[in-house]
Amino acid sequence: MLQGVLSRLDESGNQVPRYTAPRCLLERQAVGGCDACHSACPHEAVELGMLGSSVMIDPERCTGCGLCVQACPTGALEYGLDAPLQSVHDQRSAGEEGASLTCAQSGAGGPNVPCLGRVTPALVAASGAWSTPLELIHGDCAACPVGSPEVPARLVEVVAQAQVLRAATAQPARVTVRPATAGDAERAVRLSRRGAFTALLRAGKQGLAQAIPESPLPFLDWSVPEERTPQEWKWRKLALKPAPPEHAAVSWPAPLVDDTCIDCPVCANVCPTEAITRDLRPDGGVNLILNLSACTGCMGCVRSCPPQAMHQQQEWLPAAFRAPILLRESDSVM
């Protein structure tokens, strides 16, 4: 019974990822746009349309592999992270030597997802923050009807991104990416009594969710600034544990502005998470502010800046995450 409980990690029962239009670079009309989701989809399920319907996903073709979510630079497409994160954490709390996540098509036992294309840097980074060795076990991706042959290579890239982020903590994530073997079919996740009880409670909620027809994740309330930041980037910041030393460089690509800025509103207009804001002052001037934690590093602002006054900075000191950053202070407003 527990094996079945532990295998159901997608609490929403949702196959098609949630699309948040205000986070899409196409909807924001960033210069150059973006076709990452369309290019990443191995099933031609993602179509790019006109403004107002920039990204459309065909539910008949979508397999829920997550490769489009993995590729999206802004979090416009996403799956909930709570279930896989909870699984990794529960395995750690139950006294396991490590945690695992397997592809549902692999035949391996243990907690699984429809495809390991759903694994993101935040999940890997969190396992490192919890000092939990993580095994990612995939099946025969070349013949898989859900994902694509590129999944193992993409996983290696995801792990590399997480390790770059974790470098500032001096505690890299311990991750193994490997194909399933015949012996993996008998794998079981051992739980403490407390862990088993928690899993059973969660199973009840999941059973209820699975009895309801599939529905997308709820829309975000865009009037709440905290909700504008994708869950993926919230967890990337939370996963910076142990806390980096104050002199450590944290890898978090974000923009800076030079003196050729003409004080136009383009960067703030195209920012998909409103990490860049223009604050008007009573004296008629304007302050250009960056909320580093909310920046996804998409660089839509850099590409769209008319005088090319914006440039990417790759690394920041930890203090930069604790308060808004004044990118530019101007006495006039364009």
C-alpha distance (Angstrom), angle and dihedral (degrees) to the residues before:
residue distance angle dihedral
M1 . . .
L2 3.81 . .
Q3 3.80 91.1 .
G4 3.79 89.3 60.0
V5 3.78 90.6 45.9
L6 3.77 93.1 52.0
S7 3.77 94.1 46.7
R8 3.79 94.9 62.2
L9 3.77 103.8 80.0
D10 3.79 102.7 146.9
E11 3.80 99.0 86.7
S12 3.77 94.5 -178.1
G13 3.79 95.1 55.5
N14 3.78 84.4 -137.5
Q15 3.80 122.4 148.3
V16 3.81 101.4 176.2
P17 3.82 112.8 65.3
R18 3.76 120.7 -119.3
Y19 3.79 114.7 -99.1
T20 3.81 117.9 -150.5
A21 3.80 105.4 -167.9
P22 3.85 98.2 -162.4
R23 3.83 88.1 61.3
C24 3.80 94.0 53.8
L25 3.82 117.3 103.4
L26 3.81 89.2 -144.9
E27 3.79 91.6 56.1
R28 3.80 89.8 45.4
Q29 3.82 88.3 52.2
A30 3.79 92.8 -129.3
V31 3.79 114.2 179.5
G32 3.79 109.3 -94.2
G33 3.79 91.4 15.5
C34 3.80 116.4 -146.2
D35 3.79 135.7 -94.1
A36 3.83 98.3 175.4
C37 3.81 94.6 122.5
H38 3.80 93.2 47.4
S39 3.80 92.0 48.2
A40 3.80 93.8 46.7
C41 3.80 97.5 50.3
P42 3.83 110.9 99.3
H43 3.82 93.1 -167.0
E44 3.82 102.7 52.5
A45 3.79 88.6 -117.5
V46 3.82 95.5 133.6
E47 3.78 119.5 78.1
L48 3.78 126.1 -177.0
G49 3.79 116.2 -140.6
M50 3.76 144.1 167.9
L51 3.79 125.8 -53.0
G52 3.78 108.0 -67.2
S53 3.80 91.6 33.1
S54 3.77 100.1 42.0
V55 3.80 96.1 145.7
M56 3.79 122.4 32.6
I57 3.81 124.0 176.6
D58 3.79 120.8 -156.9
P59 3.84 105.5 -137.4
E60 3.81 90.2 -158.2
R61 3.81 91.5 60.4
C62 3.79 100.2 32.8
T63 3.83 112.2 99.7
G64 3.80 95.9 -176.6
C65 3.81 92.7 -115.1
G66 3.81 91.9 145.0
L67 3.79 97.2 -138.8
C68 3.81 91.4 126.1
V69 3.81 90.1 52.4
Q70 3.79 90.5 48.3
A71 3.81 90.1 52.6
C72 3.82 98.8 43.4
P73 3.83 108.4 108.1
T74 3.79 96.1 -159.0
G75 3.80 108.5 38.2
A76 3.79 91.9 -109.4
L77 3.80 86.2 134.6
E78 3.79 118.0 43.6
Y79 3.77 148.9 152.3
G80 3.78 123.0 -148.4
L81 3.81 112.4 -87.8
D82 3.80 97.0 -162.3
A83 3.81 97.9 89.3
P84 3.83 100.1 49.7
L85 3.82 91.3 39.9
Q86 3.79 90.3 50.1
S87 3.79 90.3 49.5
V88 3.80 93.1 53.9
H89 3.79 90.7 45.5
D90 3.82 93.3 47.5
Q91 3.78 92.6 51.4
R92 3.80 88.7 52.0
S93 3.82 92.7 46.5
A94 3.80 90.9 49.8
G95 3.78 90.4 63.2
E96 3.77 97.5 -103.1
E97 3.79 118.8 157.2
G98 3.78 87.6 -129.0
A99 3.79 144.6 -19.3
S100 3.77 133.0 -107.4
L101 3.76 138.6 -159.2
T102 3.77 120.2 -167.8
C103 3.77 138.4 -167.8
A104 3.80 110.9 -106.4
Q105 3.81 89.2 -134.4
S106 3.82 94.0 53.1
G107 3.80 97.9 78.9
A108 3.80 89.6 -130.3
G109 3.77 119.1 136.3
G110 3.78 124.9 -122.7
P111 3.82 134.0 59.1
N112 3.78 111.4 -20.6
V113 3.77 145.3 -178.0
P114 3.82 128.2 -154.6
C115 3.81 89.4 -100.4
L116 3.80 135.4 -7.2
G117 3.79 85.7 -123.4
R118 3.81 82.2 89.6
V119 3.80 92.3 66.7
T120 3.81 110.8 107.3
P121 3.83 134.9 -173.8
A122 3.81 90.5 -101.6
L123 3.81 92.1 61.0
V124 3.81 92.5 48.2
A125 3.81 92.3 44.6
A126 3.82 91.1 50.1
S127 3.81 91.2 54.1
G128 3.80 87.1 54.8
A129 3.80 91.8 49.4
W130 3.80 88.7 52.8
S131 3.84 91.6 46.7
T132 3.80 88.1 -123.8
P133 3.81 119.2 147.3
L134 3.80 107.0 -132.0
E135 3.80 127.4 -152.6
L136 3.81 117.5 -161.0
I137 3.80 108.2 -164.0
H138 3.79 119.8 -168.9
G139 3.77 133.5 -177.0
D140 3.79 131.7 -136.8
C141 3.79 96.2 -44.7
A142 3.80 93.7 -179.5
A143 3.80 90.6 64.6
C144 3.80 98.9 31.2
P145 3.83 117.1 123.4
V146 3.81 91.9 -157.8
G147 3.81 106.4 49.6
S148 3.79 131.5 12.7
P149 3.82 140.7 -106.4
E150 3.81 87.5 -96.6
V151 3.82 94.9 67.2
P152 3.84 97.7 94.2
A153 3.81 91.9 48.8
R154 3.79 90.9 46.3
L155 3.82 89.5 51.4
V156 3.79 90.0 54.7
E157 3.82 88.7 52.8
V158 3.82 91.8 48.9
V159 3.80 91.3 50.8
A160 3.81 90.2 48.7
Q161 3.83 90.9 52.6
A162 3.79 90.8 50.4
Q163 3.79 91.7 49.1
V164 3.80 91.7 52.2
L165 3.81 88.9 53.9
R166 3.81 92.6 46.2
A167 3.80 93.5 49.2
A168 3.80 90.2 89.6
T169 3.82 90.3 59.7
A170 3.84 92.8 53.4
Q171 3.82 86.6 -135.0
P172 3.81 110.3 100.6
A173 3.77 121.0 -160.4
R174 3.80 114.6 -102.1
V175 3.78 104.1 -133.5
T176 3.78 133.6 164.9
V177 3.79 121.6 -166.9
R178 3.81 112.5 -166.5
P179 3.80 143.4 146.6
A180 3.78 119.7 -101.3
T181 3.80 118.5 -97.6
A182 3.80 131.1 -154.5
G183 3.80 90.5 -98.9
D184 3.80 92.1 57.6
A185 3.79 91.5 73.5
E186 3.80 89.4 75.9
R187 3.78 95.5 46.7
A188 3.79 115.3 129.8
V189 3.76 132.5 -174.0
R190 3.79 110.9 -126.6
L191 3.75 115.1 -145.9
S192 3.75 135.4 -170.3
R193 3.80 116.0 -121.8
R194 3.77 89.5 -98.9
G195 3.79 91.3 49.1
A196 3.79 91.7 49.1
F197 3.80 91.6 50.5
T198 3.80 91.0 49.8
A199 3.81 90.6 49.6
L200 3.79 92.0 50.6
L201 3.81 91.6 51.6
R202 3.78 90.3 50.0
A203 3.80 90.5 47.9
G204 3.79 90.2 58.9
K205 3.79 90.7 56.2
Q206 3.79 91.6 45.7
G207 3.79 92.2 49.7
L208 3.78 89.4 54.7
A209 3.80 91.3 48.1
Q210 3.79 91.8 50.6
A211 3.80 91.0 52.9
I212 3.80 89.2 62.2
P213 3.83 120.9 75.6
E214 3.79 114.5 -99.5
S215 3.76 113.8 -82.6
P216 3.80 132.7 175.7
L217 3.78 122.1 -101.3
P218 3.83 110.7 -87.8
F219 3.77 119.0 -83.9
L220 3.77 117.2 -102.3
D221 3.77 121.7 -109.4
W222 3.81 97.7 -122.3
S223 3.80 90.6 -166.9
V224 3.81 88.7 70.6
P225 3.83 107.0 78.0
E226 3.81 93.4 -155.8
E227 3.80 91.3 60.3
R228 3.80 92.6 56.4
T229 3.82 90.3 74.1
P230 3.83 110.8 82.0
Q231 3.78 117.0 -117.5
E232 3.80 89.0 -120.4
W233 3.81 92.6 63.6
K234 3.80 93.4 40.9
W235 3.81 88.2 57.7
R236 3.78 93.4 44.3
K237 3.79 88.3 59.8
L238 3.81 93.3 42.9
A239 3.80 88.5 51.7
L240 3.80 91.5 62.8
K241 3.80 89.5 104.2
P242 2.95 133.7 167.6
A243 3.78 86.0 43.5
P244 3.82 110.9 -104.2
P245 3.82 116.2 -115.5
E246 3.80 113.5 -97.4
H247 3.81 91.0 -108.5
A248 3.83 94.2 49.2
A249 3.80 119.3 111.0
V250 3.80 112.6 -125.5
S251 3.80 114.9 -154.3
W252 3.82 105.7 -128.9
P253 3.83 114.3 137.0
A254 3.80 111.3 -137.8
P255 3.83 138.0 146.9
L256 3.78 133.5 -90.9
V257 3.82 126.2 -167.7
D258 3.81 127.8 -135.8
D259 3.80 131.9 -157.2
T260 3.81 94.5 -87.6
C261 3.82 88.9 75.6
I262 3.81 112.0 125.4
D263 3.83 93.9 -159.6
C264 3.79 94.5 -114.9
P265 3.83 119.4 152.4
V266 3.82 97.5 -122.0
C267 3.82 98.3 107.9
A268 3.80 92.8 50.7
N269 3.80 91.6 44.9
V270 3.80 95.5 53.6
C271 3.82 97.6 40.7
P272 3.83 105.4 115.6
T273 3.79 96.0 -152.2
E274 3.82 98.1 30.9
A275 3.79 88.9 -116.3
I276 3.81 85.6 145.3
T277 3.80 116.1 60.6
R278 3.80 134.9 173.4
D279 3.77 111.8 -136.9
L280 3.81 113.7 -161.6
R281 3.80 114.0 -142.8
P282 3.83 125.1 -144.2
D283 3.82 89.9 -115.2
G284 3.80 90.9 61.4
G285 3.78 96.9 -101.1
V286 3.79 128.2 116.5
N287 3.80 135.5 -133.8
L288 3.78 119.8 -151.3
I289 3.81 107.2 -145.5
L290 3.81 131.1 -167.5
N291 3.80 123.6 -158.2
L292 3.80 97.4 -158.8
S293 3.80 94.9 -166.3
A294 3.81 90.7 58.9
C295 3.81 95.1 48.4
T296 3.80 113.9 104.5
G297 3.79 94.2 -168.7
C298 3.81 93.4 -119.8
M299 3.83 90.5 139.7
G300 3.79 92.6 -145.6
C301 3.80 86.4 138.4
V302 3.81 92.6 53.7
R303 3.81 92.9 51.1
S304 3.81 92.8 45.1
C305 3.82 100.1 46.0
P306 3.86 106.3 117.7
P307 3.84 96.9 -146.6
Q308 3.84 92.0 33.6
A309 3.78 89.4 -120.3
M310 3.81 94.2 145.4
H311 3.77 124.2 85.7
Q312 3.77 135.1 178.8
Q313 3.78 121.0 -106.6
Q314 3.81 111.7 -163.9
E315 3.80 102.0 -164.8
W316 3.80 135.5 41.0
L317 3.78 136.1 -179.1
P318 3.84 116.1 -110.1
A319 3.81 91.3 -109.3
A320 3.81 89.2 67.6
F321 3.81 89.4 70.1
R322 3.79 94.4 56.1
A323 3.80 101.1 64.1
P324 3.82 139.3 19.5
I325 3.81 114.2 -82.8
L326 3.79 118.9 -129.5
L327 3.80 103.3 -136.1
R328 3.79 95.2 176.3
E329 3.80 139.8 -5.0
S330 3.79 116.1 -155.5
D331 3.77 134.5 179.1
S332 3.78 94.2 -146.9
V333 3.77 138.5 48.9
M334 3.79 122.6 -139.3
